[in-house]
Amino acid sequence: MASPPPITLNDLAQSLQQIILTQQDFRHDLTNINTEIAQLQTRTTTAIETPPPPPAPPGFAHTAIKLEIPRFDGSEALGWIFKINQFFEFHRTPEDQRLNIASFYMEGEALSWYQWMHSNGSLHSWQAFLHALEMCFAPSQYEDPKGALFKLCQTSTRGFGFSTCFSQPRY
């Protein structure tokens, strides 16, 4: 019976080189796996910490309802404030976007007032806007004699023909 050929030093060196390359590939694969595990852990933690949106009432499709922002011309200020707040709450509109969006839905006397307030830098936040709008357009429990004087308009060239007019914004 013939014996196997003897293993040379060169054969051992090649085998050792192959083991080293395989070990390096293994380390590379292990590093990639660890990176992917860390990414999955981050995504899982984020998903667990982020609360889900509140459930819609039964039979209610949240995206199926199309709501329009009501227009505001200066009348019915308290009703408009309520409606616009409801609209923004329903759509979860961030407070820092509400003022810009609402400005597109103002017209007439209210738009003139908004332009004046905006150009004077008087509107810093949504709450400041609502407060200023209410002060200007909502009915007041107190009589404002100076305001009543500014609202007078001459209606006749003879005698004392004066009446209250609202052709100018009340700011």
C-alpha positions, 0 to 999 in steps of 0.5 A, spaced: 500 500 500 502 506 498 503 512 503 500 519 502 505 524 499 508 528 505 505 535 507 510 540 505 511 547 508 508 550 502 502 546 503 501 548 510 502 556 508 497 555 503 492 552 508 494 557 513 493 563 508 486 560 506 484 560 513 486 567 515 482 569 508 476 565 511 476 568 518 477 575 515 470 574 511 467 571 517 469 578 521 466 582 515 460 578 515 459 579 522 460 586 522 455 587 517 450 583 521 451 587 527 450 593 524 443 591 521 441 588 528 443 595 531 439 599 525 433 594 527 433 595 534 433 603 533 427 602 528 424 598 533 425 602 539 422 608 535 416 604 533 415 603 540 416 610 543 412 613 537 404 613 539 399 611 534 394 616 531 388 616 535 383 611 532 377 613 528 370 613 531 367 606 528 364 607 521 368 613 520 374 614 514 378 619 516 381 621 509 374 620 506 372 627 509 373 633 505 373 639 509 374 646 507 377 652 511 371 657 512 372 664 509 372 670 514 370 677 512 370 680 518 363 678 520 361 672 525 368 672 528 367 668 534 364 663 530 370 663 525 375 662 530 371 656 533 371 653 526 378 654 524 380 651 530 376 645 529 379 645 522 386 645 524 385 640 530 382 635 525 387 635 520 393 636 526 396 642 523 402 645 527 401 651 530 407 654 526 403 653 520 396 655 522 397 663 521 400 662 514 394 658 512 388 662 515 391 668 511 389 665 505 382 665 507 381 672 509 377 677 505 374 684 505 375 688 511 378 682 515 384 681 509 385 689 510 386 688 517 390 682 516 395 685 511 396 691 516 397 687 522 402 683 518 406 689 515 407 692 522 409 685 525 404 685 530 402 677 529 407 673 532 403 666 533 397 663 532 394 665 539 396 672 538 393 672 532 386 669 534 387 674 540 388 680 536 382 678 531 377 677 537 379 684 539 378 687 533 372 683 530 368 680 535 362 683 539 365 687 545 361 687 552 364 694 553 362 700 549 368 704 546 366 711 545 373 713 541 371 707 537 364 709 535 367 716 534 372 713 529 366 710 525 362 716 524 361 718 517 358 724 514 352 722 510 349 729 508 352 736 506 347 739 509 345 739 517 348 734 521 347 728 517 352 723 520 351 715 521 356 709 523 359 706 517 364 700 517 368 702 510 374 702 514 377 697 518 376 697 525 384 697 527 
